[in-house]
Amino acid sequence: MDFEDLVTALAPPPNRVGKCAGDHEHHLYEGAVMIAYAMHLLRSEGAHQVRVHPDGEHGKQFDFSGWLERRQFRKTSSIGATAYGGVYENAEGQTIIVNPRSGLGDVVAEIGDLVISAECKGGVINSRHSGQVSRLYKGLCETVGMLMATPSQGRQVAVVPLTDSTMRLARRLAPRCALAGIEIALVGGRGEVVDVRSPHEADRDTSTAK
């Protein structure tokens, strides 16, 4: 993945000036995390159709329609009353359905008989401000908690922005999350997705590969 337009650069408020790398804070909004993970499922996991369920705030922060159109996804029909809700298809037959409904999982895909359901959070990815770092921590914990409270239909994935702090926390959480059947994926500012696995899972994957 190499998307240059997922991040929104904004001047920091007065209490956070000097706390970020560079002059601007890099916001990887929740809607951007959702669409990046949807693209990951299409390009790397073998999905042909992915459903994304943003709310009104997500739609204000992130331009779903414009972003998808720049990736040659053509809107073929509308869903709901928003301008961005609808079915988007590309020339390869891949489909992203943007349905502004809550309670359905942020990103959902069916691959064969397997359902993948992801809960997502966003945040500022280049800030050292304690409040913003804490927000990223809380976001990962919240996504894991939401998945634990939701009956599993297949794979459950907690998805948050990739930073040094979220990577450290994800590595600590991964063994316990694995016991609950929950995976952790981190999304970088250009759409790259890193799956964080417990050491036991990594060893098992290595032995299987052999």
N, C-alpha and C positions, 0 to 999 in steps of 0.2 A: 504494500500500500504506500502511496506517496501523494497525499492530497494536501495542497497548499492553502486551502481555504476553509479549514475546519475551525481554526482558532480566530477569535475576535480580539484584537488588540485595543485596549482602552487605557486612557490615562488613569493612574491610581488616585483614589481619594486622598485628601491631605494626611490622614492618619496612616497611610500605607506608602507614602512617597519614600523612595530609597530602599524599599523592602523587596524589590523585584529585580531580576536580571534585565537590564535595559531600562528604557524610559516608560515602557508600557507594560501593563499586566496582560498576560495571555489567558483569555477565558476560553476554556474548552467546555462550552455549555452542554447541559444534559442532552439536548436535542442533537448536538454534534456527536456526542458519544454514542447515542442510539443509532444514528445513520451510519457511523463508521463501523459499528459492530454488525449492522445489517449487511454492509458491503463485505465484511470479512466472511460472514456466513455464505454469501453468494460466491465469493472468489476462492475461498480456502476450505470451506466445509462441505461443498457440494449441494448447497440449497439452490432451488430454482425459484422459490417464492418466499419472501420474508414479510412479515407483518410488523409494522411499527405503530405504537400507540402513544402519541404525544398528547399533552394537555395544552390548554391555551397559553400558558406561560412559555412552554417550549416553543410554540409557534411564533411568539413575539421575539424570542431571543435568536432563533435560528431559522434561516430561509430554506425550508425543506424543498419547495418547488424549484427555486433557482438553483440550488445545489445539485439536485437530481438532473435537471435539464442540462447543466454543464457537463454531466457525465453521460449524456445521450439517453437518459430515461425520459420517454415521452409520456405525458399524462393522457391516459386513454379514457378515463371516466372520473367523476367526482364522488366523494363520500362526505356526507355531512354538510354543514353550513360554512366551514372555513374555506379560504382560498387554496390552502395547501392539501387538504384531505382528498385522497383519490388513489387511483391505481396507476402506477408508473411502470412502463415496460421498455426494455432496450431491444436492439436488433438481434441479440443472442437469445431472446426468449426469457430472460430473467425478469422477475417482477418484484417490485417493492410496493406494498399496500400501506399507505399512510392513513390510518384510521384514528381520528381524535376521540378515543374512548379510553377511560380509565378502568382499572381493575382487570385488564386482560394480559398483563405482562408488557414491559416496555418494548421488547423485541422478541418475536416468536417465529419459529420456522419449523417445518416438518421435513425431515430428511429420511425417506423411506418410512419405516414405522416409528421412527424416533422423533419426539418433540423436543426442541431446544427452546427454553424460556429464559430470558435474561432480564434482570433488573439493573438499571443504570443510574449513575449520578455524575454530575459534572463538577467543575471547580477551576480555580486559577492555578495554572501549572508551573509558573515561574516565580512564585512569591515565597519569600521567607517569613512573611507576616504570620505570627502565631495563630491568629484567628483563621486565616485562610488554610494553613496547614492542618489545623484542627478540623476544619470543615471537610477537607478531603478524607481525614481519618474517619470522621463520623459518617461520611457518605458510604465508605466501604462497609462499615459496621451495619449501617441501615439496610443496605442492599442484601447483605447476608441474612439479617434478621427477617426481612420481608420474604425472602425465599424459604426460610425455615418455617414461616407461618403459612406457606402456600403448599397445598398438596402437589407432589411431584408427578408430572406426566412423562418425564424422561430426564433429560439433562437440564440442570438449573445452573445458571452462571451469573455471578455478581460482577458487574462491569463498571469500572471507574477510571479516571485519568491516570496515566503513567507518570509518576514522579519518583524521586528517590525515597520519599517518605511512604508513599503508598506501596512501593515495592517491598520495603522493610516490613510493613504491617502485613501485607499479603503473604509473605513468606512465613510469618509467625502464625497467621490464621489458617494457612493451607492444610496442615495436617488435620485439624479439628473439622474444618469444612469438608474435607474428603470423607470423613466418617459419616457426615450428614448427607453425603451425595451432592455437595455444592462445589462448583468450580469457581475460580477467580480469574478474570481476564482484565488486563490493563491496556488502555488505549492511549497511544501517544499523539502528539500534536499534529502529525501528518497521517494519522489513521492506522499506524502500525499497531498490531494487537499482540500482546505478550501473555501467554497462558502461564499462570503461576501454579506449579504443582508441588505437592508435598514430596519430601525425599523418597518416601515409599512408592509413590506413583511413578516418579522418575526412574527409580531402579527397576520397577516392573516393566515400564515401557522399553527400557534398554535391553532387558533380558528377552522381551518379546521380539524386539528387532533382530536380536542375534538368532 
